[in-house]
Amino acid sequence: MRRTAILPVLALAVLTAACGGLTIGRDFRSPAAEMIRVGQTTKADLLRSFGEPTEVGLDTGDQTWTWLYGQLSQQLRKQLTVRFDDRGTVKSYSFNSSFPEDMKRLK
């Protein structure tokens, strides 16, 4: 009887420890305003600066690339989404982050 009570507690402890360092995406450097220029920055420029995107997609017919990184155990997340025009240059972009260094810099 006592052994059955210990097993769920042990399983919960193992699961908590395993998820403690859980991350999503790949870390990428946070962009400064001068790093991305609408109408000028190309896909090749972004690949050099941030690496391969985590996700690709479409937004109202425009191609989008997204870089996403999160540290789930600390509830930290950052996301860069870039929308391209027909020439493959940046049409618009957004960057959101809850990392302390970004919060301080962008607030």
Secondary structure, 3 states (H helix, E strand, C coil): CHHHHHHHHHHHHHHHHHHCCCEEECCCCCCCHHHCCCCCCEHHHHHHHHCCCCEEEEECCEEEEEEEEEEHHHCEEEEEEEEECCCCEEEEEEEEECCHHHHHHHC
